[in-house]
Amino acid sequence: MARLSCFRALSASSFLLVAGSVKTYAQMSAPLVGMIAGQGQTRNQIQPVVGVLGASTVRAPISLGTNLLRVNLAPSGGWALIERRGQAPGLMTFTGITPGEVQAIAGVSPNPVRVSFSPTGKSAALSFSNGAIQVLTGLNGTPKMDYQTEFSDPAGMSALAVSDDGTVVAAVTGAGMVYVLGNSASQSLAYSGSRSLGIAFLPNQSTAVFADGGSGTVSLCRMAGGSPSVQTVSSVSFSGSEVLVEASLDGGAAFLVTPGNTAAYRIDLSSGATQSTTLPVAATRLDRLRDGNSFVVSAEAGKPAWFLTGNGSSLQAIFAANPGVRSPLARRSMAREEQVHD
C-alpha cells in the first residue's frame, strides 16, 4: 500500500512537471487551437487558446482597439464582426492571433439585436429591433450585404440561423415555431415544436438540424425549393429551457448540450445512433473551434476552459489550462492519493 501511495504521489508530481513543460512549449511556439469569445461583461473580448487539444493554454485577451461594444466571433475563429459605438458592424480578420483592420460593409445597419453565423462562418444573419434581417455573405473573401428581409412574430424571436451560401434563413419564435425565410417577402412554416428548441444548418447545405427539448427529438429539415421537409432521426433524453446544437463539418453528426447541464451528445444524422458523455462542468455555450469538430462548452473567468471534442470515434471533454489556475487533473490526482493514504 505504501508503494502504491508513493507511485500515486510521483504520478501527480510528474503530471505537474509535464504540464509545466507543455505550457512553456505552447508559449514558445504558440500553435493555435482556436479563439474564445467573451460573454456577458466580457463580450468585447477574444482570448486565443494555444498548444494542442489536451495540452493547451488560454491566453490574455487580444487587443482589438477602443470603443468596442461587442465582438461576434465566427465559427473556427478566422474572423469576427466588430460592433463599435455609433457604427455598423465591420469585418475583422485574423492572421493567427493578429487582428487586421476593421473593414466596413456597405449597407449594413448599426445596432443589431442578434448576430448569427452560418456553420463555417461564410455568411451571417443580423436581426434588428424593427423586424429587419440582413444577410451578409462572402465573409471569408469579399464581404457584402446580400439582401434584407423582414420577420416579426407576437412571441418574439428566440433563435436565428443561416445557411453557408446565405440563401436560406431560419427564424425560431419564442413559441417554438420555425419559419424559413429567404431573399423574398414570402415565408413558410417549417416546424412547430417547443420553446426549448435548438437549430443549426449543416455546413454547405440548405438542410438544418432541429433539437427539440420538449419532445426529446432530433430532426433534419430540408429547406431547398421552398417546401420544408422534416424527418425525425433520433430520440434523446435531454432537457433544459435552452438547447444548443451544432453540426459536424461533414454534416454527418450533430453535437448537443443544454446550458446549465453536464450531459453532452453526438447524434449520427443517418442512423440516429447516439453517443453521450458527462462534462466536468455545466455547459454554457457550444462554439466551434479551429479544427471544426471541437467546441467550447465552458470558459468562465478564473477557471480552466472546457472543450467537447468529437474527432475520431470518441466523444470527450478536454480542458485548456488558465494561467494561475490549478489544473483540474492535478486536483483529481491528489484526491486519489489522499484516498489511498486513508
C-alpha distance (Angstrom), angle and dihedral (degrees) to the residues before:
residue distance angle dihedral
M1 . . .
A2 3.81 . .
R3 3.80 89.9 .
L4 3.77 90.9 50.2
S5 3.80 90.9 50.0
C6 3.79 91.6 51.5
F7 3.80 90.9 48.7
R8 3.79 91.1 52.3
A9 3.79 91.6 49.1
L10 3.80 90.9 48.0
S11 3.81 90.4 49.2
A12 3.79 91.2 53.5
S13 3.82 91.5 48.7
S14 3.79 91.3 47.0
F15 3.79 90.9 51.1
L16 3.79 91.2 53.1
L17 3.78 90.9 50.5
V18 3.80 92.0 48.8
A19 3.80 91.0 46.2
G20 3.80 89.6 52.2
S21 3.80 90.9 50.2
V22 3.80 91.9 48.9
K23 3.79 91.1 49.5
T24 3.81 91.5 51.4
Y25 3.81 91.1 47.8
A26 3.81 91.8 49.3
Q27 3.78 91.2 51.6
M28 3.79 91.4 49.6
S29 3.81 101.0 45.7
A30 3.82 99.6 19.7
P31 3.81 103.2 -160.9
L32 3.78 105.3 -172.9
V33 3.82 120.3 -117.3
G34 3.79 92.0 176.8
M35 3.79 146.4 -82.0
I36 3.79 132.2 -74.1
A37 3.79 119.2 -148.1
G38 3.78 118.4 -144.8
Q39 3.79 123.5 -112.2
G40 3.79 132.5 -153.0
Q41 3.79 110.7 -7.7
T42 3.82 91.0 2.3
R43 3.81 95.9 54.1
N44 3.82 89.1 119.2
Q45 3.81 92.4 62.4
I46 3.80 138.3 84.1
Q47 3.81 123.2 -165.5
P48 3.82 122.5 -163.6
V49 3.80 121.5 -137.1
V50 3.81 112.8 -147.2
G51 3.80 132.9 -169.3
V52 3.80 122.7 40.6
L53 3.79 131.0 -56.8
G54 3.78 106.7 -76.0
A55 3.81 93.3 23.9
S56 3.78 107.6 48.5
T57 3.79 139.1 125.0
V58 3.78 132.9 -145.3
R59 3.79 110.9 -128.6
A60 3.79 131.9 -155.5
P61 3.82 118.2 -78.5
I62 3.81 117.6 -76.8
S63 3.80 115.9 -112.7
L64 3.82 106.3 -110.1
G65 3.78 101.3 169.9
T66 3.79 132.4 -102.8
N67 3.81 137.6 -53.4
L68 3.79 93.0 35.2
L69 3.79 116.8 163.2
R70 3.78 100.4 174.3
V71 3.79 139.5 -8.3
N72 3.81 114.1 -148.6
L73 3.80 105.2 -160.9
A74 3.80 117.7 -154.6
P75 3.82 120.4 -131.3
S76 3.82 111.2 -79.8
G77 3.82 89.6 18.7
G78 3.80 102.8 -105.1
W79 3.81 94.1 130.3
A80 3.77 143.2 -1.9
L81 3.78 141.1 -152.9
I82 3.79 106.4 -120.8
E83 3.80 121.5 -152.4
R84 3.80 117.4 -158.3
R85 3.79 129.3 -179.8
G86 3.79 111.3 -78.3
Q87 3.82 94.0 -1.3
A88 3.78 136.4 101.0
P89 3.80 116.9 -111.5
G90 3.81 113.6 -80.7
L91 3.79 132.2 -164.5
M92 3.81 121.5 -105.2
T93 3.79 119.2 -175.0
F94 3.81 125.9 -160.8
T95 3.78 130.0 -139.2
G96 3.76 99.2 -158.8
I97 3.80 101.0 -50.2
T98 3.81 94.5 -26.2
P99 3.83 113.0 106.0
G100 3.78 121.4 -141.8
E101 3.78 129.1 -145.5
V102 3.81 119.3 -67.5
Q103 3.80 109.6 -100.0
A104 3.81 117.6 -150.8
I105 3.81 117.7 -132.3
A106 3.80 113.6 -147.7
G107 3.78 116.7 -121.0
V108 3.81 97.8 16.9
S109 3.81 114.8 134.8
P110 3.82 123.7 -135.0
N111 3.80 126.6 -114.3
P112 3.81 105.0 31.4
V113 3.80 115.0 -168.4
R114 3.81 92.8 -147.6
V115 3.82 134.8 15.5
S116 3.82 117.3 -163.3
F117 3.80 124.4 179.5
S118 3.78 127.7 -152.0
P119 3.84 116.6 -111.6
T120 3.81 95.1 -86.8
G121 3.80 95.2 29.0
K122 3.82 95.8 -114.2
S123 3.81 90.7 124.3
A124 3.78 136.7 26.1
A125 3.79 136.8 -164.7
L126 3.82 119.2 -145.6
S127 3.81 120.5 -165.2
F128 3.80 124.6 -160.3
S129 3.79 135.7 -159.1
N130 3.82 92.0 -108.0
G131 3.83 91.7 61.0
A132 3.80 96.4 -100.9
I133 3.81 119.9 137.8
Q134 3.80 118.8 -162.9
V135 3.80 120.0 -162.7
L136 3.81 118.1 -151.8
T137 3.80 120.7 -163.8
G138 3.81 136.4 -179.5
L139 3.80 93.7 43.6
N140 3.80 89.0 147.7
G141 3.81 91.6 56.1
T142 3.79 125.9 -7.4
P143 3.81 108.4 11.5
K144 3.79 122.0 -151.4
M145 3.77 141.0 160.7
D146 3.80 96.9 -108.5
Y147 3.80 101.6 -173.0
Q148 3.79 145.5 -30.3
T149 3.79 127.8 -129.3
E150 3.79 135.0 173.4
F151 3.79 133.8 -122.2
S152 3.78 135.0 166.8
D153 3.79 134.5 161.4
P154 3.84 133.0 179.8
A155 3.81 89.4 -122.6
G156 3.80 92.4 53.3
M157 3.79 127.1 -130.3
S158 3.81 119.9 -66.8
A159 3.81 100.0 175.7
L160 3.79 142.0 8.9
A161 3.81 129.3 -160.7
V162 3.81 134.0 179.9
S163 3.81 133.8 -166.6
D164 3.80 120.7 -116.3
D165 3.81 93.2 -106.8
G166 3.80 90.5 47.4
T167 3.80 94.7 -127.0
V168 3.82 96.1 114.7
V169 3.79 128.5 48.8
A170 3.80 124.4 -176.3
A171 3.80 120.3 -158.0
V172 3.81 120.3 -164.7
T173 3.78 118.0 -156.6
G174 3.79 126.8 -145.7
A175 3.81 87.8 -105.5
G176 3.82 93.4 57.4
M177 3.82 99.2 -101.8
V178 3.81 116.9 142.0
Y179 3.80 118.0 -150.9
V180 3.79 124.7 -170.1
L181 3.80 115.4 -138.1
G182 3.78 134.3 178.5
N183 3.78 144.1 157.8
S184 3.81 92.6 -42.0
A185 3.78 140.6 63.6
S186 3.81 92.3 -104.1
Q187 3.78 123.5 97.7
S188 3.79 132.6 -179.4
L189 3.78 134.1 -157.0
A190 3.80 109.6 -115.0
Y191 3.79 103.4 172.9
S192 3.80 141.8 3.7
G193 3.78 112.8 -154.4
S194 3.79 142.0 133.1
R195 3.79 131.8 -54.1
S196 3.79 87.4 -105.5
L197 3.81 97.7 73.0
G198 3.79 130.9 141.0
I199 3.80 124.1 -166.6
A200 3.82 137.1 -173.4
F201 3.78 134.6 163.5
L202 3.79 120.5 -124.2
P203 3.82 111.7 -112.1
N204 3.81 113.3 -86.5
Q205 3.82 92.3 -3.5
S206 3.80 138.7 101.5
T207 3.81 89.3 -132.8
A208 3.80 122.1 102.5
V209 3.78 132.7 -162.6
F210 3.82 119.3 -134.4
A211 3.81 122.7 -158.4
D212 3.81 109.3 -166.6
G213 3.79 114.4 -164.9
G214 3.79 91.7 -169.9
S215 3.79 95.4 60.9
G216 3.81 97.6 22.8
T217 3.81 90.3 -126.9
V218 3.79 134.4 135.5
S219 3.81 114.9 -152.3
L220 3.79 140.3 177.1
C221 3.79 120.7 -133.7
R222 3.80 118.7 -162.9
M223 3.79 106.6 -154.5
A224 3.80 103.3 176.9
G225 3.79 118.1 120.1
G226 3.80 96.5 23.8
S227 3.84 94.2 -83.8
P228 3.82 108.8 101.6
S229 3.80 114.1 -148.7
V230 3.82 120.0 -166.2
Q231 3.81 125.6 -159.9
T232 3.81 124.5 179.8
V233 3.81 110.7 -133.9
S234 3.82 103.7 174.7
S235 3.79 146.8 4.5
V236 3.81 114.8 -136.1
S237 3.80 129.6 -176.1
F238 3.80 98.6 -126.7
S239 3.76 129.9 132.0
G240 3.79 138.9 -178.0
S241 3.78 141.8 117.6
E242 3.82 89.1 -102.1
V243 3.81 130.8 35.5
L244 3.81 125.2 -159.3
V245 3.80 118.4 -161.4
E246 3.81 134.6 172.8
A247 3.80 132.2 175.3
S248 3.80 126.6 -126.5
L249 3.80 116.2 -107.3
D250 3.81 92.4 -104.2
G251 3.81 91.2 49.7
G252 3.80 91.6 -123.0
A253 3.79 99.5 112.8
A254 3.78 142.6 29.7
F255 3.81 126.7 -140.5
L256 3.79 117.3 -149.8
V257 3.82 137.8 -172.7
T258 3.79 134.6 159.6
P259 3.83 117.2 -140.2
G260 3.80 112.5 -110.1
N261 3.82 93.3 25.4
T262 3.81 132.3 92.9
A263 3.81 99.5 -143.5
A264 3.82 118.2 105.4
Y265 3.81 128.4 -176.9
R266 3.77 142.6 -166.3
I267 3.80 115.6 -160.0
D268 3.79 123.3 -164.7
L269 3.81 103.3 -133.2
S270 3.81 93.3 -152.6
S271 3.79 102.8 46.0
G272 3.80 100.6 20.0
A273 3.81 90.5 -128.3
T274 3.79 111.4 155.4
Q275 3.80 132.2 -150.3
S276 3.78 121.1 -169.3
T277 3.77 138.0 -172.9
T278 3.79 136.5 -179.3
L279 3.78 115.0 -118.0
P280 3.83 118.4 -139.4
V281 3.83 88.4 -129.3
A282 3.78 135.8 28.5
A283 3.80 113.2 -87.5
T284 3.81 118.5 -112.8
R285 3.84 100.5 170.2
L286 3.80 145.2 4.6
D287 3.82 107.9 -142.2
R288 3.80 121.4 165.4
L289 3.81 117.1 -117.6
R290 3.78 129.3 -147.8
D291 3.83 96.6 -84.2
G292 3.80 90.2 57.5
N293 3.81 98.4 -130.5
S294 3.81 100.0 63.8
F295 3.79 124.0 77.5
V296 3.80 138.8 -163.2
V297 3.82 106.9 -119.5
S298 3.82 99.6 169.1
A299 3.82 133.9 13.8
E300 3.79 109.2 161.1
A301 3.80 120.2 170.7
G302 3.78 113.2 -95.9
K303 3.81 93.5 15.6
P304 3.80 135.7 88.0
A305 3.80 115.4 -89.0
W306 3.80 116.5 -118.7
F307 3.79 127.3 -146.5
L308 3.79 131.5 -165.2
T309 3.78 110.1 -144.4
G310 3.79 128.9 -170.8
N311 3.78 100.6 176.6
G312 3.79 110.1 138.6
S313 3.79 121.0 -3.6
S314 3.81 97.8 -44.8
L315 3.79 131.9 82.7
Q316 3.79 113.6 -151.8
A317 3.79 146.7 150.1
I318 3.82 119.0 -116.1
F319 3.79 127.3 -175.3
A320 3.79 131.9 -140.7
A321 3.78 115.3 -146.9
N322 3.79 119.5 -115.9
P323 3.84 113.0 -148.0
G324 3.79 111.2 -106.3
V325 3.81 92.7 16.8
R326 3.78 117.9 106.6
S327 3.80 115.3 -117.3
P328 3.82 114.1 -101.3
L329 3.82 88.1 -140.8
A330 3.79 91.0 56.6
R331 3.80 90.0 50.7
R332 3.79 90.3 52.7
S333 3.83 91.9 49.6
M334 3.80 92.0 51.5
A335 3.80 91.2 47.1
R336 3.80 90.5 54.7
E337 3.80 90.0 48.6
E338 3.81 91.6 54.5
Q339 3.81 90.2 49.2
V340 3.83 90.9 55.2
H341 3.81 91.2 50.1
D342 3.82 89.7 55.1
